[in-house]
């Protein structure tokens, strides 16, 4: 199978299934960890609170580094989001395989996706609002 066939035929068919598998895994983990999440909110907060700070530090630090290196906005933004991504899918898989599905380590993997989408929604808008010189030129 060549690259064109892979990208035009295989990826469109398998892509949604990969997303369904990830969502199924997260739903099952939430179901199994639901009692812990609701009965130990301070533990959940202790796990979740550092994550936005980590994301902000990694995103803005990498974005500034990309700009300092002279990279274009599209490359810099991609680099920043990749550096700040937390790979919770991998963390969940390793925690479950090593410690079990009801362990505290699995709980940490479940709490990550609770707090992960929120910081991902804001850096692009903050960059274009706070630092217009760093954002994508308006060419459309």
N, CA, C and O atoms as a GROMACS GRO file, in nm:
protein
  560
    1UNK      N    1   0.085  -0.116   0.000
    1UNK     CA    2   0.000   0.000   0.000
    1UNK      C    3   0.090   0.123   0.000
    1UNK      O    4   0.177   0.136   0.085
    2UNK      N    5   0.069   0.211  -0.093
    2UNK     CA    6   0.147   0.333  -0.102
    2UNK      C    7   0.094   0.442  -0.010
    2UNK      O    8  -0.009   0.427   0.055
    3UNK      N    9   0.167   0.551  -0.008
    3UNK     CA   10   0.129   0.663   0.079
    3UNK      C   11  -0.005   0.721   0.041
    3UNK      O   12  -0.087   0.752   0.128
    4UNK      N   13  -0.029   0.737  -0.089
    4UNK     CA   14  -0.157   0.794  -0.133
    4UNK      C   15  -0.274   0.706  -0.091
    4UNK      O   16  -0.375   0.757  -0.042
    5UNK      N   17  -0.262   0.576  -0.110
    5UNK     CA   18  -0.370   0.485  -0.070
    5UNK      C   19  -0.387   0.485   0.081
    5UNK      O   20  -0.499   0.480   0.131
    6UNK      N   21  -0.276   0.491   0.152
    6UNK     CA   22  -0.283   0.495   0.299
    6UNK      C   23  -0.359   0.618   0.347
    6UNK      O   24  -0.446   0.608   0.434
    7UNK      N   25  -0.324   0.734   0.290
    7UNK     CA   26  -0.386   0.858   0.334
    7UNK      C   27  -0.528   0.877   0.282
    7UNK      O   28  -0.611   0.938   0.349
    8UNK      N   29  -0.558   0.826   0.163
    8UNK     CA   30  -0.690   0.850   0.106
    8UNK      C   31  -0.791   0.740   0.136
    8UNK      O   32  -0.912   0.766   0.138
    9UNK      N   33  -0.745   0.616   0.158
    9UNK     CA   34  -0.840   0.507   0.182
    9UNK      C   35  -0.835   0.452   0.324
    9UNK      O   36  -0.939   0.433   0.387
   10UNK      N   37  -0.714   0.426   0.374
   10UNK     CA   38  -0.702   0.360   0.504
   10UNK      C   39  -0.732   0.453   0.620
   10UNK      O   40  -0.814   0.420   0.706
   11UNK      N   41  -0.667   0.570   0.624
   11UNK     CA   42  -0.685   0.662   0.736
   11UNK      C   43  -0.830   0.708   0.755
   11UNK      O   44  -0.876   0.713   0.869
   12UNK      N   45  -0.902   0.742   0.648
   12UNK     CA   46  -1.042   0.781   0.670
   12UNK      C   47  -1.128   0.670   0.729
   12UNK      O   48  -1.226   0.698   0.798
   13UNK      N   49  -1.093   0.545   0.704
   13UNK     CA   50  -1.172   0.433   0.758
   13UNK      C   51  -1.133   0.400   0.902
   13UNK      O   52  -1.220   0.372   0.983
   14UNK      N   53  -1.005   0.404   0.934
   14UNK     CA   54  -0.959   0.364   1.066
   14UNK      C   55  -0.961   0.480   1.166
   14UNK      O   56  -0.973   0.457   1.286
   15UNK      N   57  -0.950   0.601   1.119
   15UNK     CA   58  -0.944   0.718   1.207
   15UNK      C   59  -1.058   0.728   1.306
   15UNK      O   60  -1.032   0.743   1.426
   16UNK      N   61  -1.184   0.720   1.262
   16UNK     CA   62  -1.294   0.727   1.358
   16UNK      C   63  -1.291   0.614   1.460
   16UNK      O   64  -1.328   0.635   1.576
   17UNK      N   65  -1.247   0.496   1.421
   17UNK     CA   66  -1.243   0.383   1.514
   17UNK      C   67  -1.139   0.405   1.623
   17UNK      O   68  -1.160   0.364   1.737
   18UNK      N   69  -1.029   0.469   1.590
   18UNK     CA   70  -0.929   0.500   1.691
   18UNK      C   71  -0.986   0.596   1.794
   18UNK      O   72  -0.964   0.581   1.914
   19UNK      N   73  -1.061   0.695   1.747
   19UNK     CA   74  -1.124   0.790   1.838
   19UNK      C   75  -1.230   0.721   1.924
   19UNK      O   76  -1.238   0.747   2.044
   20UNK      N   77  -1.310   0.633   1.865
   20UNK     CA   78  -1.411   0.559   1.941
   20UNK      C   79  -1.345   0.473   2.049
   20UNK      O   80  -1.396   0.465   2.161
   21UNK      N   81  -1.234   0.410   2.016
   21UNK     CA   82  -1.163   0.328   2.114
   21UNK      C   83  -1.112   0.410   2.230
   21UNK      O   84  -1.123   0.369   2.346
   22UNK      N   85  -1.056   0.527   2.201
   22UNK     CA   86  -1.008   0.615   2.307
   22UNK      C   87  -1.123   0.663   2.394
   22UNK      O   88  -1.113   0.661   2.517
   23UNK      N   89  -1.232   0.705   2.332
   23UNK     CA   90  -1.348   0.750   2.409
   23UNK      C   91  -1.406   0.638   2.494
   23UNK      O   92  -1.445   0.661   2.609
   24UNK      N   93  -1.413   0.518   2.439
   24UNK     CA   94  -1.462   0.403   2.514
   24UNK      C   95  -1.375   0.377   2.636
   24UNK      O   96  -1.426   0.354   2.746
   25UNK      N   97  -1.245   0.381   2.618
   25UNK     CA   98  -1.151   0.359   2.728
   25UNK      C   99  -1.171   0.463   2.838
   25UNK      O  100  -1.174   0.430   2.956
   26UNK      N  101  -1.184   0.590   2.799
   26UNK     CA  102  -1.201   0.696   2.897
   26UNK      C  103  -1.334   0.681   2.970
   26UNK      O  104  -1.340   0.702   3.092
   27UNK      N  105  -1.441   0.646   2.898
   27UNK     CA  106  -1.572   0.626   2.963
   27UNK      C  107  -1.565   0.512   3.063
   27UNK      O  108  -1.618   0.524   3.174
   28UNK      N  109  -1.502   0.401   3.026
   28UNK     CA  110  -1.489   0.288   3.117
   28UNK      C  111  -1.407   0.328   3.240
   28UNK      O  112  -1.443   0.293   3.353
   29UNK      N  113  -1.298   0.400   3.219
   29UNK     CA  114  -1.217   0.443   3.333
   29UNK      C  115  -1.293   0.538   3.424
   29UNK      O  116  -1.283   0.529   3.546
   30UNK      N  117  -1.370   0.630   3.366
   30UNK     CA  118  -1.451   0.718   3.449
   30UNK      C  119  -1.552   0.638   3.528
   30UNK      O  120  -1.577   0.666   3.645
   31UNK      N  121  -1.611   0.538   3.465
   31UNK     CA  122  -1.708   0.454   3.536
   31UNK      C  123  -1.642   0.379   3.652
   31UNK      O  124  -1.699   0.370   3.760
   32UNK      N  125  -1.523   0.327   3.628
   32UNK     CA  126  -1.454   0.252   3.733
   32UNK      C  127  -1.395   0.343   3.842
   32UNK      O  128  -1.379   0.300   3.956
   33UNK      N  129  -1.362   0.465   3.807
   33UNK     CA  130  -1.300   0.557   3.903
   33UNK      C  131  -1.399   0.660   3.956
   33UNK      O  132  -1.360   0.747   4.034
   34UNK      N  133  -1.525   0.652   3.915
   34UNK     CA  134  -1.623   0.753   3.953
   34UNK      C  135  -1.638   0.770   4.103
   34UNK      O  136  -1.644   0.883   4.152
   35UNK      N  137  -1.642   0.661   4.176
   35UNK     CA  138  -1.656   0.670   4.322
   35UNK      C  139  -1.534   0.740   4.383
   35UNK      O  140  -1.548   0.822   4.474
   36UNK      N  141  -1.417   0.708   4.334
   36UNK     CA  142  -1.295   0.772   4.386
   36UNK      C  143  -1.294   0.921   4.353
   36UNK      O  144  -1.257   1.003   4.437
   37UNK      N  145  -1.333   0.955   4.232
   37UNK     CA  146  -1.334   1.095   4.190
   37UNK      C  147  -1.429   1.176   4.279
   37UNK      O  148  -1.396   1.287   4.321
   38UNK      N  149  -1.548   1.121   4.307
   38UNK     CA  150  -1.646   1.196   4.386
   38UNK      C  151  -1.620   1.188   4.536
   38UNK      O  152  -1.659   1.279   4.609
   39UNK      N  153  -1.556   1.082   4.583
   39UNK     CA  154  -1.533   1.070   4.728
   39UNK      C  155  -1.400   1.132   4.772
   39UNK      O  156  -1.382   1.156   4.892
   40UNK      N  157  -1.310   1.157   4.682
   40UNK     CA  158  -1.181   1.216   4.717
   40UNK      C  159  -1.151   1.338   4.629
   40UNK      O  160  -1.054   1.338   4.553
   41UNK      N  161  -1.234   1.442   4.639
   41UNK     CA  162  -1.214   1.557   4.551
   41UNK      C  163  -1.081   1.629   4.575
   41UNK      O  164  -1.027   1.689   4.482
   42UNK      N  165  -1.028   1.624   4.696
   42UNK     CA  166  -0.900   1.691   4.719
   42UNK      C  167  -0.786   1.620   4.647
   42UNK      O  168  -0.693   1.684   4.598
   43UNK      N  169  -0.792   1.488   4.640
   43UNK     CA  170  -0.691   1.414   4.563
   43UNK      C  171  -0.700   1.449   4.416
   43UNK      O  172  -0.599   1.465   4.348
   44UNK      N  173  -0.822   1.459   4.366
   44UNK     CA  174  -0.843   1.495   4.226
   44UNK      C  175  -0.789   1.636   4.200
   44UNK      O  176  -0.722   1.659   4.100
   45UNK      N  177  -0.819   1.729   4.290
   45UNK     CA  178  -0.769   1.866   4.274
   45UNK      C  179  -0.616   1.869   4.281
   45UNK      O  180  -0.552   1.941   4.205
   46UNK      N  181  -0.558   1.791   4.373
   46UNK     CA  182  -0.412   1.786   4.386
   46UNK      C  183  -0.346   1.736   4.257
   46UNK      O  184  -0.236   1.779   4.222
   47UNK      N  185  -0.414   1.645   4.188
   47UNK     CA  186  -0.362   1.594   4.061
   47UNK      C  187  -0.385   1.695   3.949
   47UNK      O  188  -0.297   1.717   3.865
   48UNK      N  189  -0.504   1.757   3.947
   48UNK     CA  190  -0.544   1.840   3.833
   48UNK      C  191  -0.484   1.980   3.834
   48UNK      O  192  -0.453   2.033   3.727
   49UNK      N  193  -0.465   2.040   3.948
   49UNK     CA  194  -0.422   2.180   3.952
   49UNK      C  195  -0.287   2.207   3.888
   49UNK      O  196  -0.273   2.310   3.822
   50UNK      N  197  -0.186   2.122   3.902
   50UNK     CA  198  -0.059   2.152   3.836
   50UNK      C  199  -0.063   2.140   3.683
   50UNK      O  200   0.023   2.195   3.614
   51UNK      N  201  -0.161   2.068   3.630
   51UNK     CA  202  -0.161   2.043   3.486
   51UNK      C  203  -0.177   2.169   3.402
   51UNK      O  204  -0.102   2.184   3.305
   52UNK      N  205  -0.269   2.262   3.432
   52UNK     CA  206  -0.274   2.385   3.352
   52UNK      C  207  -0.146   2.468   3.361
   52UNK      O  208  -0.105   2.530   3.263
   53UNK      N  209  -0.083   2.470   3.479
   53UNK     CA  210   0.043   2.543   3.493
   53UNK      C  211   0.152   2.480   3.405
   53UNK      O  212   0.227   2.550   3.338
   54UNK      N  213   0.158   2.347   3.406
   54UNK     CA  214   0.254   2.276   3.320
   54UNK      C  215   0.226   2.308   3.174
   54UNK      O  216   0.318   2.339   3.097
   55UNK      N  217   0.098   2.301   3.135
   55UNK     CA  218   0.062   2.328   2.997
   55UNK      C  219   0.102   2.469   2.956
   55UNK      O  220   0.163   2.489   2.850
   56UNK      N  221   0.069   2.568   3.040
   56UNK     CA  222   0.101   2.707   3.007
   56UNK      C  223   0.251   2.727   2.994
   56UNK      O  224   0.298   2.790   2.899
   57UNK      N  225   0.326   2.674   3.089
   57UNK     CA  226   0.472   2.688   3.085
   57UNK      C  227   0.530   2.625   2.958
   57UNK      O  228   0.611   2.687   2.889
   58UNK      N  229   0.488   2.504   2.928
   58UNK     CA  230   0.540   2.436   2.809
   58UNK      C  231   0.496   2.506   2.681
   58UNK      O  232   0.576   2.523   2.589
   59UNK      N  233   0.369   2.545   2.674
   59UNK     CA  234   0.317   2.605   2.550
   59UNK      C  235   0.383   2.739   2.522
   59UNK      O  236   0.437   2.760   2.413
   60UNK      N  237   0.379   2.829   2.620
   60UNK     CA  238   0.435   2.962   2.596
   60UNK      C  239   0.586   2.959   2.585
   60UNK      O  240   0.644   3.035   2.507
   61UNK      N  241   0.653   2.873   2.662
   61UNK     CA  242   0.797   2.860   2.649
   61UNK      C  243   0.839   2.809   2.513
   61UNK      O  244   0.933   2.860   2.453
   62UNK      N  245   0.769   2.707   2.464
   62UNK     CA  246   0.802   2.652   2.332
   62UNK      C  247   0.764   2.749   2.222
   62UNK      O  248   0.835   2.760   2.122
   63UNK      N  249   0.652   2.819   2.238
   63UNK     CA  250   0.612   2.919   2.139
   63UNK      C  251   0.717   3.029   2.130
   63UNK      O  252   0.754   3.070   2.020
   64UNK      N  253   0.765   3.077   2.245
   64UNK     CA  254   0.868   3.182   2.246
   64UNK      C  255   0.998   3.130   2.184
   64UNK      O  256   1.065   3.203   2.110
   65UNK      N  257   1.033   3.005   2.212
   65UNK     CA  258   1.154   2.947   2.153
   65UNK      C  259   1.140   2.937   2.001
   65UNK      O  260   1.234   2.970   1.928
   66UNK      N  261   1.025   2.893   1.954
   66UNK     CA  262   1.002   2.885   1.809
   66UNK      C  263   1.014   3.020   1.742
   66UNK      O  264   1.073   3.031   1.635
   67UNK      N  265   0.956   3.121   1.804
   67UNK     CA  266   0.966   3.256   1.748
   67UNK      C  267   1.110   3.306   1.751
   67UNK      O  268   1.156   3.370   1.656
   68UNK      N  269   1.182   3.276   1.860
   68UNK     CA  270   1.322   3.318   1.871
   68UNK      C  271   1.409   3.252   1.765
   68UNK      O  272   1.508   3.309   1.719
   69UNK      N  273   1.371   3.129   1.727
   69UNK     CA  274   1.445   3.058   1.622
   69UNK      C  275   1.405   3.103   1.482
   69UNK      O  276   1.464   3.060   1.383
   70UNK      N  277   1.303   3.189   1.474
   70UNK     CA  278   1.260   3.241   1.345
   70UNK      C  279   1.164   3.152   1.269
   70UNK      O  280   1.148   3.166   1.148
   71UNK      N  281   1.098   3.060   1.339
   71UNK     CA  282   1.002   2.972   1.273
   71UNK      C  283   0.874   3.048   1.240
   71UNK      O  284   0.839   3.143   1.310
   72UNK      N  285   0.806   3.006   1.136
   72UNK     CA  286   0.678   3.068   1.099
   72UNK      C  287   0.572   3.033   1.204
   72UNK      O  288   0.589   2.940   1.282
   73UNK      N  289   0.464   3.110   1.204
   73UNK     CA  290   0.358   3.091   1.304
   73UNK      C  291   0.304   2.949   1.302
   73UNK      O  292   0.286   2.889   1.408
   74UNK      N  293   0.277   2.894   1.184
   74UNK     CA  294   0.218   2.760   1.178
   74UNK      C  295   0.311   2.656   1.238
   74UNK      O  296   0.265   2.566   1.308
   75UNK      N  297   0.439   2.666   1.213
   75UNK     CA  298   0.536   2.573   1.272
   75UNK      C  299   0.550   2.595   1.422
   75UNK      O  300   0.557   2.500   1.500
   76UNK      N  301   0.553   2.721   1.463
   76UNK     CA  302   0.568   2.754   1.604
   76UNK      C  303   0.449   2.705   1.685
   76UNK      O  304   0.466   2.646   1.792
   77UNK      N  305   0.328   2.728   1.635
   77UNK     CA  306   0.207   2.684   1.706
   77UNK      C  307   0.202   2.532   1.714
   77UNK      O  308   0.168   2.476   1.818
   78UNK      N  309   0.235   2.464   1.605
   78UNK     CA  310   0.237   2.318   1.605
   78UNK      C  311   0.339   2.266   1.705
   78UNK      O  312   0.310   2.172   1.780
   79UNK      N  313   0.456   2.324   1.706
   79UNK     CA  314   0.560   2.285   1.800
   79UNK      C  315   0.515   2.306   1.945
   79UNK      O  316   0.539   2.222   2.030
   80UNK      N  317   0.449   2.419   1.971
   80UNK     CA  318   0.404   2.450   2.107
   80UNK      C  319   0.298   2.351   2.154
   80UNK      O  320   0.304   2.302   2.267
   81UNK      N  321   0.200   2.321   2.068
   81UNK     CA  322   0.095   2.227   2.108
   81UNK      C  323   0.152   2.086   2.126
   81UNK      O  324   0.107   2.013   2.215
   82UNK      N  325   0.248   2.047   2.044
   82UNK     CA  326   0.309   1.916   2.058
   82UNK      C  327   0.388   1.906   2.188
   82UNK      O  328   0.381   1.805   2.258
   83UNK      N  329   0.463   2.010   2.219
   83UNK     CA  330   0.543   2.010   2.343
   83UNK      C  331   0.454   2.008   2.467
   83UNK      O  332   0.488   1.946   2.567
   84UNK      N  333   0.342   2.076   2.460
   84UNK     CA  334   0.255   2.086   2.577
   84UNK      C  335   0.160   1.968   2.590
   84UNK      O  336   0.099   1.948   2.696
   85UNK      N  337   0.146   1.889   2.484
   85UNK     CA  338   0.056   1.774   2.491
   85UNK      C  339   0.102   1.677   2.598
   85UNK      O  340   0.222   1.654   2.614
   86UNK      N  341   0.008   1.620   2.669
   86UNK     CA  342   0.043   1.538   2.786
   86UNK      C  343   0.043   1.388   2.759
   86UNK      O  344   0.082   1.312   2.847
   87UNK      N  345   0.002   1.344   2.643
   87UNK     CA  346   0.000   1.201   2.610
   87UNK      C  347  -0.072   1.118   2.716
   87UNK      O  348  -0.020   1.016   2.762
   88UNK      N  349  -0.192   1.161   2.754
   88UNK     CA  350  -0.266   1.089   2.856
   88UNK      C  351  -0.305   0.948   2.811
   88UNK      O  352  -0.321   0.859   2.894
   89UNK      N  353  -0.318   0.930   2.681
   89UNK     CA  354  -0.353   0.796   2.633
   89UNK      C  355  -0.244   0.696   2.673
   89UNK      O  356  -0.274   0.586   2.721
   90UNK      N  357  -0.122   0.735   2.654
   90UNK     CA  358  -0.009   0.649   2.691
   90UNK      C  359  -0.001   0.634   2.843
   90UNK      O  360   0.024   0.524   2.893
   91UNK      N  361  -0.022   0.742   2.915
   91UNK     CA  362  -0.017   0.735   3.061
   91UNK      C  363  -0.125   0.642   3.116
   91UNK      O  364  -0.100   0.565   3.208
   92UNK      N  365  -0.244   0.648   3.059
   92UNK     CA  366  -0.353   0.561   3.103
   92UNK      C  367  -0.318   0.415   3.075
   92UNK      O  368  -0.336   0.329   3.161
   93UNK      N  369  -0.268   0.388   2.956
   93UNK     CA  370  -0.234   0.250   2.920
   93UNK      C  371  -0.126   0.193   3.012
   93UNK      O  372  -0.139   0.080   3.058
   94UNK      N  373  -0.022   0.270   3.038
   94UNK     CA  374   0.086   0.222   3.125
   94UNK      C  375   0.037   0.204   3.268
   94UNK      O  376   0.071   0.105   3.333
   95UNK      N  377  -0.041   0.298   3.318
   95UNK     CA  378  -0.092   0.288   3.455
   95UNK      C  379  -0.180   0.165   3.473
   95UNK      O  380  -0.168   0.095   3.573
   96UNK      N  381  -0.266   0.139   3.377
   96UNK     CA  382  -0.354   0.023   3.388
   96UNK      C  383  -0.274  -0.107   3.378
   96UNK      O  384  -0.296  -0.200   3.455
   97UNK      N  385  -0.182  -0.112   3.283
   97UNK     CA  386  -0.104  -0.234   3.265
   97UNK      C  387  -0.015  -0.262   3.385
   97UNK      O  388   0.005  -0.378   3.421
   98UNK      N  389   0.039  -0.159   3.446
   98UNK     CA  390   0.133  -0.177   3.556
   98UNK      C  391   0.066  -0.190   3.692
   98UNK      O  392   0.103  -0.276   3.772
   99UNK      N  393  -0.033  -0.105   3.719
   99UNK     CA  394  -0.089  -0.097   3.854
   99UNK      C  395  -0.234  -0.144   3.865
   99UNK      O  396  -0.284  -0.163   3.977
  100UNK      N  397  -0.302  -0.162   3.756
  100UNK     CA  398  -0.443  -0.204   3.760
  100UNK      C  399  -0.538  -0.089   3.737
  100UNK      O  400  -0.504   0.028   3.757
  101UNK      N  401  -0.658  -0.124   3.695
  101UNK     CA  402  -0.754  -0.023   3.652
  101UNK      C  403  -0.812   0.060   3.767
  101UNK      O  404  -0.860   0.170   3.743
  102UNK      N  405  -0.809   0.011   3.888
  102UNK     CA  406  -0.865   0.086   4.001
  102UNK      C  407  -0.758   0.148   4.089
  102UNK      O  408  -0.787   0.190   4.201
  103UNK      N  409  -0.636   0.156   4.041
  103UNK     CA  410  -0.526   0.210   4.120
  103UNK      C  411  -0.527   0.363   4.121
  103UNK      O  412  -0.594   0.426   4.040
  104UNK      N  413  -0.450   0.419   4.212
  104UNK     CA  414  -0.433   0.563   4.218
  104UNK      C  415  -0.362   0.617   4.094
  104UNK      O  416  -0.387   0.729   4.051
  105UNK      N  417  -0.274   0.535   4.039
  105UNK     CA  418  -0.204   0.577   3.918
  105UNK      C  419  -0.301   0.588   3.800
  105UNK      O  420  -0.291   0.679   3.719
  106UNK      N  421  -0.395   0.495   3.792
  106UNK     CA  422  -0.497   0.503   3.688
  106UNK      C  423  -0.587   0.624   3.711
  106UNK      O  424  -0.631   0.688   3.615
  107UNK      N  425  -0.613   0.656   3.838
  107UNK     CA  426  -0.690   0.776   3.870
  107UNK      C  427  -0.620   0.900   3.814
  107UNK      O  428  -0.684   0.988   3.757
  108UNK      N  429  -0.489   0.907   3.832
  108UNK     CA  430  -0.414   1.020   3.777
  108UNK      C  431  -0.428   1.029   3.626
  108UNK      O  432  -0.439   1.138   3.570
  109UNK      N  433  -0.427   0.914   3.561
  109UNK     CA  434  -0.447   0.912   3.416
  109UNK      C  435  -0.586   0.954   3.374
  109UNK      O  436  -0.605   1.008   3.266
  110UNK      N  437  -0.684   0.929   3.460
  110UNK     CA  438  -0.822   0.968   3.430
  110UNK      C  439  -0.843   1.117   3.454
  110UNK      O  440  -0.915   1.182   3.379
  111UNK      N  441  -0.781   1.171   3.557
  111UNK     CA  442  -0.798   1.313   3.589
  111UNK      C  443  -0.735   1.401   3.481
  111UNK      O  444  -0.784   1.511   3.454
  112UNK      N  445  -0.629   1.355   3.419
  112UNK     CA  446  -0.563   1.432   3.314
  112UNK      C  447  -0.658   1.475   3.203
  112UNK      O  448  -0.663   1.594   3.171
  113UNK      N  449  -0.732   1.383   3.141
  113UNK     CA  450  -0.824   1.425   3.037
  113UNK      C  451  -0.936   1.518   3.085
  113UNK      O  452  -0.996   1.589   3.004
  114UNK      N  453  -0.965   1.518   3.215
  114UNK     CA  454  -1.063   1.614   3.267
  114UNK      C  455  -1.012   1.757   3.255
  114UNK      O  456  -1.090   1.848   3.226
  115UNK      N  457  -0.884   1.777   3.278
  115UNK     CA  458  -0.828   1.911   3.278
  115UNK      C  459  -0.754   1.945   3.149
  115UNK      O  460  -0.720   2.061   3.128
  116UNK      N  461  -0.729   1.850   3.064
  116UNK     CA  462  -0.648   1.873   2.944
  116UNK      C  463  -0.716   1.958   2.838
  116UNK      O  464  -0.650   2.048   2.785
  117UNK      N  465  -0.842   1.938   2.803
  117UNK     CA  466  -0.898   2.015   2.692
  117UNK      C  467  -0.907   2.164   2.719
  117UNK      O  468  -0.898   2.244   2.625
  118UNK      N  469  -0.925   2.203   2.843
  118UNK     CA  470  -0.947   2.344   2.873
  118UNK      C  471  -0.826   2.431   2.838
  118UNK      O  472  -0.844   2.533   2.772
  119UNK      N  473  -0.706   2.395   2.879
  119UNK     CA  474  -0.592   2.479   2.839
  119UNK      C  475  -0.567   2.476   2.689
  119UNK      O  476  -0.514   2.573   2.634
  120UNK      N  477  -0.604   2.368   2.621
  120UNK     CA  478  -0.581   2.360   2.477
  120UNK      C  479  -0.667   2.459   2.401
  120UNK      O  480  -0.634   2.494   2.287
  121UNK      N  481  -0.775   2.504   2.459
  121UNK     CA  482  -0.868   2.594   2.389
  121UNK      C  483  -0.821   2.739   2.389
  121UNK      O  484  -0.868   2.818   2.306
  122UNK      N  485  -0.729   2.777   2.478
  122UNK     CA  486  -0.701   2.918   2.498
  122UNK      C  487  -0.571   2.974   2.443
  122UNK      O  488  -0.569   3.093   2.409
  123UNK      N  489  -0.461   2.900   2.431
  123UNK     CA  490  -0.335   2.965   2.394
  123UNK      C  491  -0.336   3.036   2.260
  123UNK      O  492  -0.278   3.144   2.247
  124UNK      N  493  -0.400   2.979   2.159
  124UNK     CA  494  -0.404   3.046   2.029
  124UNK      C  495  -0.472   3.180   2.036
  124UNK      O  496  -0.425   3.279   1.980
  125UNK      N  497  -0.585   3.184   2.106
  125UNK     CA  498  -0.659   3.310   2.121
  125UNK      C  499  -0.579   3.408   2.206
  125UNK      O  500  -0.575   3.527   2.174
  126UNK      N  501  -0.515   3.360   2.313
  126UNK     CA  502  -0.437   3.449   2.397
  126UNK      C  503  -0.319   3.507   2.320
  126UNK      O  504  -0.286   3.625   2.337
  127UNK      N  505  -0.257   3.427   2.238
  127UNK     CA  506  -0.142   3.475   2.161
  127UNK      C  507  -0.186   3.584   2.064
  127UNK      O  508  -0.119   3.687   2.053
  128UNK      N  509  -0.297   3.562   1.994
  128UNK     CA  510  -0.340   3.662   1.896
  128UNK      C  511  -0.392   3.788   1.964
  128UNK      O  512  -0.386   3.897   1.906
  129UNK      N  513  -0.444   3.776   2.088
  129UNK     CA  514  -0.496   3.893   2.159
  129UNK      C  515  -0.384   3.970   2.228
  129UNK      O  516  -0.374   4.092   2.214
  130UNK      N  517  -0.300   3.899   2.302
  130UNK     CA  518  -0.197   3.964   2.383
  130UNK      C  519  -0.074   4.004   2.302
  130UNK      O  520  -0.012   4.107   2.330
  131UNK      N  521  -0.040   3.926   2.204
  131UNK     CA  522   0.084   3.948   2.129
  131UNK      C  523   0.053   3.941   1.979
  131UNK      O  524   0.091   3.844   1.913
  132UNK      N  525  -0.015   4.041   1.923
  132UNK     CA  526  -0.054   4.032   1.782
  132UNK      C  527   0.065   4.015   1.687
  132UNK      O  528   0.051   3.959   1.579
  133UNK      N  529   0.181   4.063   1.727
  133UNK     CA  530   0.298   4.049   1.641
  133UNK      C  531   0.341   3.903   1.627
  133UNK      O  532   0.407   3.867   1.530
  134UNK      N  533   0.303   3.818   1.725
  134UNK     CA  534   0.341   3.676   1.721
  134UNK      C  535   0.241   3.590   1.646
  134UNK      O  536   0.272   3.477   1.611
  135UNK      N  537   0.122   3.641   1.621
  135UNK     CA  538   0.017   3.556   1.567
  135UNK      C  539   0.019   3.553   1.414
  135UNK      O  540   0.096   3.624   1.348
  136UNK      N  541  -0.067   3.469   1.362
  136UNK     CA  542  -0.076   3.445   1.219
  136UNK      C  543  -0.117   3.572   1.146
  136UNK      O  544  -0.214   3.637   1.186
  137UNK      N  545  -0.046   3.609   1.041
  137UNK     CA  546  -0.087   3.728   0.966
  137UNK      C  547  -0.225   3.705   0.905
  137UNK      O  548  -0.258   3.594   0.863
  138UNK      N  549  -0.304   3.810   0.899
  138UNK     CA  550  -0.440   3.799   0.847
  138UNK      C  551  -0.435   3.810   0.694
  138UNK      O  552  -0.444   3.919   0.639
  139UNK      N  553  -0.421   3.697   0.628
  139UNK     CA  554  -0.407   3.695   0.482
  139UNK      C  555  -0.529   3.640   0.413
  139UNK      O  556  -0.529   3.626   0.290
  140UNK      N  557  -0.633   3.608   0.487
  140UNK     CA  558  -0.750   3.546   0.424
  140UNK      C  559  -0.851   3.647   0.384
  140UNK      O  560  -0.956   3.611   0.329
   0.00000   0.00000   0.00000
